[in-house]
């Protein structure tokens, strides 16, 4: 018997030590804050020195990881707690945006500090925009002076393209809106933005991120996901508070769609008149005019949608014309503007053939049917010219219609939609550049016939006299 004790198996191999660079550092913004605060206290109010300090510190400190802390300190002097307060037990600096002088020149200098920092460290760009969004949500936690400085800075940053206009979305938060904080902040913001640029540049930036609609919007409410239909229209004359709760009833939320208007103001002040007066009184008439223009555009879009739906349902022309004329009165839309909307609606309510030789015949048949509708909104010579230009642009933009232009014009002439005076004026001076040479050549013989007929008519009148 073998009394020798059996050895236990052992693991063999080499144990690897974790490299220091692979060890995950503990998230500790306190130490980062102390380093930044110390540097800012040394540079003081010299913003050139601040910019140089931040530029150099990026090589030593982890800006990527502590971006939020960095921006909190530069704006408020220390790390911000939820709501916008700064903890007293943490190191803070008195050299920040909130302690600076409240004037546009100082805010422009601070904007340059942020601009240089973000240009040097591009990865901070997204974090900086998120920081501005957060700060706008904390507005109630700041003093009026602090809000004013932040508003001016934000306007300058928007003008310089350092941040997107999407940050304005934070101003529509209910907690900031209900006490009038959002509207007051917006006044300062837009004043500095327009001062740096102009209202046209502001409008372009707002449209780019669909913020223009949220400043001033009229939108339909749809009911039922399978067959959308018009149930209610949010219009300040009929529903000044934009309230739709009573309409919802038992309808599932997923089947309801409503976009609120004038979101800078509490629900009981969401009217075009209030918006216009508020910003006009604040010295921002250009913003008030822009908002009114947005409302007009929204109304026209809604009118065109409803018009297309009425055509799709096969409503008779008498009802359609009555509806359109009523809307023209309500929204002060001129006949010249209305004929463009009617033309677009007529041409979009049918699926066109893709073959050029067939689409011409289809268009003539379709427009012959709808000529009474077009005639109802061409009672003025200027409206006829607008319609001719719209036809020209449509035929040019839709290549299959290029050869149909002359036939469409002749059809509408015979249907008394277009007069010979309007056609001759379009031919000689009122046409646009789109497809000009092609369409003028198409119309040449018909125009000569019109001129000849006009001369004969004049000679007959002379003989009678």
C-alpha positions as CSV (number, residue, x, y, z in Angstrom):
1,X,0.0,0.0,0.0
2,X,1.4,3.4,-1.0
3,X,1.3,5.6,2.1
4,X,2.8,8.5,0.3
5,X,0.5,11.6,0.5
6,X,-0.9,12.7,-2.8
7,X,-0.1,16.2,-3.9
8,X,-3.0,18.6,-4.7
9,X,-3.0,20.0,-8.3
10,X,-1.9,23.5,-8.6
11,X,-2.6,26.2,-11.2
12,X,0.3,27.3,-13.2
13,X,0.8,30.3,-15.4
14,X,1.8,33.9,-15.3
15,X,-0.2,36.5,-13.4
16,X,-0.5,39.8,-15.3
17,X,-0.6,43.1,-13.4
18,X,-3.1,45.7,-14.5
19,X,-1.3,48.5,-16.2
20,X,-1.7,51.8,-14.5
21,X,-3.1,53.4,-17.7
22,X,-5.9,50.7,-17.9
23,X,-7.1,51.4,-14.3
24,X,-10.3,53.4,-14.4
25,X,-10.0,56.6,-12.5
26,X,-12.7,57.5,-9.9
27,X,-14.9,60.3,-11.0
28,X,-13.9,63.1,-8.8
29,X,-14.9,66.6,-10.0
30,X,-13.9,68.2,-6.7
31,X,-10.2,68.0,-7.4
32,X,-10.8,69.2,-11.0
33,X,-12.8,72.2,-9.7
34,X,-10.1,73.2,-7.2
35,X,-7.5,73.3,-10.1
36,X,-9.8,75.4,-12.3
37,X,-10.8,77.7,-9.5
38,X,-7.2,78.3,-8.4
39,X,-6.2,79.2,-12.0
40,X,-9.2,81.6,-12.4
41,X,-8.4,83.3,-9.0
42,X,-4.9,83.9,-10.2
43,X,-5.9,85.3,-13.6
44,X,-8.6,87.5,-12.1
45,X,-10.8,89.5,-14.4
46,X,-8.3,89.6,-17.2
47,X,-10.2,87.6,-19.8
48,X,-7.2,87.3,-22.1
49,X,-5.3,85.6,-19.3
50,X,-8.3,83.4,-18.5
51,X,-8.4,82.2,-22.2
52,X,-4.7,81.4,-22.1
53,X,-5.0,79.6,-18.8
54,X,-7.9,77.4,-20.1
55,X,-6.0,76.7,-23.3
56,X,-2.9,75.5,-21.4
57,X,-4.9,73.6,-18.7
58,X,-6.6,71.4,-21.4
59,X,-3.3,69.5,-21.8
60,X,-3.1,68.7,-18.1
61,X,-6.8,68.4,-16.9
62,X,-9.4,66.0,-18.3
63,X,-11.8,68.5,-20.0
64,X,-13.6,65.7,-21.8
65,X,-14.6,64.0,-18.5
66,X,-15.3,67.1,-16.5
67,X,-16.8,69.4,-19.2
68,X,-20.0,70.1,-17.2
69,X,-18.0,71.1,-14.1
70,X,-15.7,73.3,-16.3
71,X,-18.7,75.2,-17.8
72,X,-20.5,75.4,-14.4
73,X,-17.4,77.2,-12.9
74,X,-16.9,79.5,-15.9
75,X,-20.6,80.6,-15.7
76,X,-21.6,80.4,-12.1
77,X,-18.2,80.2,-10.2
78,X,-18.7,76.6,-9.0
79,X,-20.5,73.3,-9.6
80,X,-24.3,73.7,-9.8
81,X,-26.7,71.5,-8.0
82,X,-30.1,70.7,-9.5
83,X,-32.1,73.9,-9.6
84,X,-29.1,76.2,-10.1
85,X,-27.7,76.6,-6.5
86,X,-24.0,76.3,-5.7
87,X,-22.9,74.3,-2.7
88,X,-21.2,76.5,0.0
89,X,-18.8,73.8,1.2
90,X,-17.1,73.6,-2.2
91,X,-14.3,75.8,-3.5
92,X,-15.7,78.6,-5.8
93,X,-14.4,81.6,-7.6
94,X,-15.6,85.2,-7.9
95,X,-14.3,85.5,-11.4
96,X,-17.1,84.1,-13.6
97,X,-19.9,85.3,-15.9
98,X,-22.4,85.8,-13.1
99,X,-20.1,88.2,-11.2
100,X,-19.1,90.2,-14.3
101,X,-20.5,93.5,-15.3
102,X,-24.0,93.4,-16.8
103,X,-23.3,95.0,-20.2
104,X,-23.1,93.8,-23.8
105,X,-19.4,94.6,-24.2
106,X,-18.4,92.4,-21.3
107,X,-20.7,89.6,-22.5
108,X,-19.1,89.8,-25.9
109,X,-15.7,89.3,-24.2
110,X,-16.9,86.3,-22.3
111,X,-18.3,84.9,-25.5
112,X,-14.8,85.1,-27.0
113,X,-13.4,83.1,-24.1
114,X,-15.9,80.3,-24.7
115,X,-15.3,80.5,-28.5
116,X,-11.6,80.2,-28.1
117,X,-11.9,77.3,-25.7
118,X,-14.3,75.3,-28.0
119,X,-12.3,76.0,-31.1
120,X,-9.2,74.7,-29.3
121,X,-10.9,71.6,-27.9
122,X,-13.6,70.7,-30.4
123,X,-14.9,67.8,-28.4
124,X,-16.3,70.3,-25.9
125,X,-18.8,71.6,-28.5
126,X,-21.6,69.2,-27.7
127,X,-21.1,69.4,-24.0
128,X,-21.2,73.2,-24.1
129,X,-24.6,73.2,-25.9
130,X,-26.0,70.7,-23.3
131,X,-24.7,73.0,-20.6
132,X,-26.6,76.0,-22.0
133,X,-29.8,73.9,-22.2
134,X,-29.3,72.9,-18.6
135,X,-28.7,76.5,-17.5
136,X,-31.9,77.7,-19.2
137,X,-33.8,75.1,-17.2
138,X,-32.3,76.5,-14.0
139,X,-33.3,80.1,-14.7
140,X,-35.6,80.3,-11.6
141,X,-32.6,79.5,-9.4
142,X,-30.6,82.5,-10.7
143,X,-31.0,86.2,-9.8
144,X,-32.4,88.7,-12.3
145,X,-29.0,90.1,-13.1
146,X,-27.5,86.6,-13.6
147,X,-30.4,85.7,-16.0
148,X,-29.8,88.9,-17.9
149,X,-26.1,88.2,-18.4
150,X,-26.8,84.6,-19.4
151,X,-29.4,85.8,-21.9
152,X,-27.1,88.3,-23.5
153,X,-24.3,85.7,-23.7
154,X,-26.7,83.1,-25.2
155,X,-27.8,85.6,-27.9
156,X,-24.2,86.4,-28.8
157,X,-23.3,82.7,-28.9
158,X,-26.3,82.0,-31.2
159,X,-25.3,84.9,-33.5
160,X,-21.7,83.5,-33.7
161,X,-22.9,80.0,-34.4
162,X,-21.3,78.5,-31.3
163,X,-24.5,76.8,-30.3
164,X,-27.7,75.7,-32.1
165,X,-31.0,77.5,-31.8
166,X,-32.3,74.2,-30.4
167,X,-31.2,75.4,-27.0
168,X,-34.2,77.7,-27.0
169,X,-36.4,74.7,-26.5
170,X,-35.4,74.7,-22.8
171,X,-37.3,78.1,-22.4
172,X,-40.6,76.3,-23.2
173,X,-40.3,74.2,-19.9
174,X,-43.5,74.8,-17.9
175,X,-41.7,75.6,-14.7
176,X,-39.8,78.5,-16.4
177,X,-42.7,79.7,-18.5
178,X,-45.5,80.1,-15.8
179,X,-43.8,82.9,-13.8
180,X,-42.9,84.9,-16.9
181,X,-39.2,84.1,-16.6
182,X,-38.9,82.6,-20.1
183,X,-40.5,85.6,-21.9
184,X,-38.3,88.1,-20.0
185,X,-35.2,86.0,-20.7
186,X,-36.2,85.8,-24.4
187,X,-36.3,89.6,-24.7
188,X,-32.7,90.0,-23.6
189,X,-31.6,87.0,-25.7
190,X,-33.2,88.2,-28.9
191,X,-32.0,91.8,-28.4
192,X,-28.4,90.7,-28.3
193,X,-28.9,88.2,-31.1
194,X,-30.5,90.7,-33.4
195,X,-27.9,93.3,-32.4
196,X,-25.1,91.0,-33.5
197,X,-26.9,89.8,-36.7
198,X,-30.4,90.8,-38.0
199,X,-33.9,89.4,-37.9
200,X,-33.4,87.5,-41.2
201,X,-30.4,85.6,-39.8
202,X,-32.4,84.9,-36.6
203,X,-35.3,83.6,-38.7
204,X,-33.0,81.2,-40.7
205,X,-31.5,79.8,-37.6
206,X,-34.9,79.3,-36.0
207,X,-36.3,77.6,-39.1
208,X,-33.3,75.3,-39.3
209,X,-34.3,73.6,-36.0
210,X,-38.1,74.2,-36.3
211,X,-38.1,76.7,-33.4
212,X,-39.9,79.2,-35.5
213,X,-43.1,77.1,-35.3
214,X,-42.9,77.0,-31.5
215,X,-42.7,80.7,-31.2
216,X,-45.9,81.2,-33.3
217,X,-48.0,78.3,-34.6
218,X,-51.5,77.4,-35.6
219,X,-52.0,73.7,-36.0
220,X,-54.8,71.3,-36.6
221,X,-55.8,68.5,-34.2
222,X,-56.2,65.1,-35.8
223,X,-58.4,62.3,-34.4
224,X,-57.9,58.7,-35.4
225,X,-54.6,57.3,-36.7
226,X,-56.2,55.4,-39.6
227,X,-58.1,58.2,-41.2
228,X,-57.0,61.7,-40.1
229,X,-59.7,64.4,-40.3
230,X,-60.1,68.0,-39.2
231,X,-61.8,68.2,-35.8
232,X,-60.6,71.4,-34.4
233,X,-58.2,74.2,-35.3
234,X,-56.2,76.1,-32.7
235,X,-56.8,79.7,-33.6
236,X,-56.3,82.6,-31.2
237,X,-59.6,84.2,-32.0
238,X,-61.6,81.1,-31.0
239,X,-59.2,79.3,-28.6
240,X,-56.9,81.9,-27.0
241,X,-55.7,79.5,-24.3
242,X,-55.0,76.7,-26.8
243,X,-56.9,74.3,-24.5
244,X,-57.9,71.0,-26.0
245,X,-58.5,68.8,-22.9
246,X,-62.3,68.9,-23.2
247,X,-62.1,67.7,-26.8
248,X,-59.9,64.7,-26.1
249,X,-62.7,62.9,-24.2
250,X,-62.1,59.1,-24.2
251,X,-59.8,59.2,-27.3
252,X,-56.5,57.4,-26.7
253,X,-53.6,59.8,-26.4
254,X,-51.8,58.1,-29.3
255,X,-54.6,59.1,-31.6
256,X,-54.4,62.7,-30.8
257,X,-52.0,65.3,-32.1
258,X,-51.8,68.9,-31.1
259,X,-49.0,71.4,-31.3
260,X,-49.2,74.3,-28.8
261,X,-48.6,77.9,-29.9
262,X,-46.7,80.7,-28.4
263,X,-44.9,78.5,-25.9
264,X,-43.0,81.3,-24.2
265,X,-46.1,82.4,-22.4
266,X,-48.5,80.7,-19.9
267,X,-51.6,79.1,-21.4
268,X,-53.9,82.1,-20.6
269,X,-51.6,84.5,-22.5
270,X,-51.1,82.5,-25.6
271,X,-52.5,84.9,-28.2
272,X,-51.0,86.7,-31.2
273,X,-52.1,90.0,-29.7
274,X,-50.3,89.4,-26.4
275,X,-47.1,88.1,-28.2
276,X,-47.1,91.1,-30.5
277,X,-47.7,93.7,-27.7
278,X,-45.2,92.1,-25.3
279,X,-42.2,92.1,-27.7
280,X,-43.2,95.5,-29.4
281,X,-43.3,97.1,-25.9
282,X,-39.9,95.6,-25.2
283,X,-38.4,97.2,-28.3
284,X,-38.5,94.0,-30.5
285,X,-41.0,95.0,-33.1
286,X,-39.0,93.0,-35.7
287,X,-39.6,89.8,-33.7
288,X,-43.3,90.6,-33.3
289,X,-43.5,91.1,-37.1
290,X,-41.7,87.8,-37.7
291,X,-44.1,86.0,-35.4
292,X,-47.1,87.4,-37.2
293,X,-45.6,86.3,-40.5
294,X,-45.2,82.8,-39.0
295,X,-48.8,82.8,-38.0
296,X,-49.8,83.8,-41.5
297,X,-47.7,81.1,-43.1
298,X,-49.2,78.5,-40.7
299,X,-52.7,79.7,-41.6
300,X,-52.0,79.4,-45.3
301,X,-50.6,75.8,-44.8
302,X,-53.7,74.8,-42.9
303,X,-56.0,76.4,-45.5
304,X,-54.2,74.4,-48.3
305,X,-54.5,71.2,-46.3
306,X,-58.2,71.7,-45.8
307,X,-58.7,72.6,-49.5
308,X,-56.9,69.4,-50.6
309,X,-59.1,67.4,-48.2
310,X,-62.3,69.0,-49.6
311,X,-61.2,68.1,-53.2
312,X,-60.3,64.6,-52.2
313,X,-63.8,64.1,-50.7
314,X,-65.3,65.4,-53.8
315,X,-67.1,68.5,-52.2
316,X,-68.9,70.6,-54.7
317,X,-67.2,73.8,-55.9
318,X,-69.8,76.1,-54.4
319,X,-69.0,74.9,-50.9
320,X,-65.2,75.0,-51.5
321,X,-65.4,78.6,-52.9
322,X,-67.6,79.7,-50.0
323,X,-65.2,78.1,-47.5
324,X,-62.1,79.7,-49.1
325,X,-63.7,83.2,-49.3
326,X,-64.6,83.0,-45.6
327,X,-61.0,82.0,-44.7
328,X,-59.7,84.9,-46.8
329,X,-61.8,87.3,-44.8
330,X,-60.7,85.8,-41.5
331,X,-57.0,85.7,-42.3
332,X,-56.8,88.7,-44.6
333,X,-55.3,86.7,-47.5
334,X,-55.4,88.6,-50.8
335,X,-56.8,87.1,-54.0
336,X,-53.3,87.2,-55.5
337,X,-52.0,85.0,-52.7
338,X,-55.1,82.8,-52.7
339,X,-54.8,81.9,-56.4
340,X,-51.4,80.4,-55.8
341,X,-52.8,78.3,-52.9
342,X,-55.7,77.1,-55.1
343,X,-53.4,76.2,-58.0
344,X,-51.1,74.2,-55.8
345,X,-54.0,72.4,-54.2
346,X,-55.6,71.6,-57.6
347,X,-52.3,70.2,-59.0
348,X,-51.6,68.1,-55.9
349,X,-54.9,66.4,-55.6
350,X,-54.2,63.9,-58.4
351,X,-51.5,61.3,-59.1
352,X,-49.9,62.3,-62.4
353,X,-48.8,59.9,-65.1
354,X,-45.1,59.6,-65.4
355,X,-45.1,59.5,-69.2
356,X,-44.8,62.9,-70.9
357,X,-47.1,62.1,-73.8
358,X,-49.9,61.0,-71.4
359,X,-49.6,63.7,-68.7
360,X,-50.5,66.4,-71.1
361,X,-53.8,64.9,-71.9
362,X,-54.4,64.1,-68.2
363,X,-53.6,67.7,-67.1
364,X,-56.0,69.2,-69.7
365,X,-58.8,66.9,-68.6
366,X,-58.1,67.6,-64.9
367,X,-57.8,71.4,-65.2
368,X,-61.0,71.6,-67.4
369,X,-62.8,70.0,-64.4
370,X,-61.3,72.5,-61.9
371,X,-61.4,75.6,-64.1
372,X,-64.5,77.0,-62.3
373,X,-62.6,76.9,-59.0
374,X,-59.6,78.8,-60.6
375,X,-62.0,81.3,-62.2
376,X,-63.5,82.2,-58.8
377,X,-60.1,83.6,-57.7
378,X,-58.9,85.4,-60.8
379,X,-61.3,88.3,-60.8
380,X,-58.3,90.8,-60.9
381,X,-55.7,91.1,-63.6
382,X,-52.9,90.8,-61.0
383,X,-54.3,87.4,-59.9
384,X,-54.3,86.2,-63.5
385,X,-50.6,87.2,-63.9
386,X,-49.8,85.3,-60.6
387,X,-51.6,82.3,-61.9
388,X,-49.6,82.4,-65.2
389,X,-46.4,82.6,-63.3
390,X,-47.4,79.7,-61.1
391,X,-48.2,77.6,-64.2
392,X,-44.8,78.5,-65.7
393,X,-42.9,77.6,-62.5
394,X,-44.9,74.3,-62.1
395,X,-44.3,73.2,-65.7
396,X,-40.6,74.0,-65.3
397,X,-40.2,72.3,-61.9
398,X,-42.1,69.2,-63.1
399,X,-40.3,68.2,-66.3
400,X,-43.1,66.0,-67.7
401,X,-45.3,69.2,-68.0
402,X,-42.8,71.2,-70.1
403,X,-44.7,70.5,-73.3
404,X,-48.1,71.0,-71.7
405,X,-47.6,74.7,-70.8
406,X,-49.2,76.2,-74.0
407,X,-52.1,73.8,-73.9
408,X,-52.9,74.6,-70.3
409,X,-52.8,78.4,-71.0
410,X,-55.1,78.0,-74.0
411,X,-57.5,75.9,-72.1
412,X,-57.8,78.4,-69.2
413,X,-58.2,81.2,-71.8
414,X,-61.1,79.4,-73.4
415,X,-62.6,78.8,-69.9
416,X,-62.4,82.6,-69.1
417,X,-59.9,82.0,-66.3
418,X,-57.2,84.0,-68.2
419,X,-57.8,87.1,-70.3
420,X,-55.9,88.0,-73.4
421,X,-54.6,91.2,-71.6
422,X,-53.0,89.0,-68.9
423,X,-51.5,86.6,-71.4
424,X,-50.0,89.4,-73.5
425,X,-48.6,91.1,-70.4
426,X,-47.1,87.8,-69.1
427,X,-45.6,87.3,-72.6
428,X,-44.0,90.7,-72.9
429,X,-42.9,91.5,-69.4
430,X,-44.4,89.5,-66.5
431,X,-42.8,86.1,-67.1
432,X,-40.0,84.7,-64.9
433,X,-36.7,83.2,-65.8
434,X,-37.7,79.5,-65.3
435,X,-38.0,77.9,-68.7
436,X,-38.4,81.3,-70.3
437,X,-37.1,80.6,-73.8
438,X,-39.0,77.3,-74.1
439,X,-42.4,78.7,-72.9
440,X,-42.2,81.9,-74.9
441,X,-41.5,79.9,-78.0
442,X,-44.5,77.6,-77.3
443,X,-46.7,80.7,-76.8
444,X,-45.5,82.6,-79.9
445,X,-48.1,81.6,-82.4
446,X,-51.0,81.9,-79.9
447,X,-49.8,85.4,-78.8
448,X,-49.6,86.4,-82.5
449,X,-53.2,85.2,-83.0
450,X,-54.3,87.1,-79.9
451,X,-52.6,90.3,-81.2
452,X,-54.2,89.9,-84.6
453,X,-57.6,89.3,-83.1
454,X,-57.2,92.4,-80.9
455,X,-56.3,94.5,-84.0
456,X,-59.3,93.2,-85.8
457,X,-61.5,94.0,-82.9
458,X,-60.1,97.6,-82.7
459,X,-60.6,98.2,-86.4
460,X,-64.3,97.0,-86.2
461,X,-64.9,99.4,-83.3
462,X,-63.4,102.3,-85.4
463,X,-65.7,101.4,-88.3
464,X,-68.8,101.3,-86.0
465,X,-67.8,104.8,-84.7
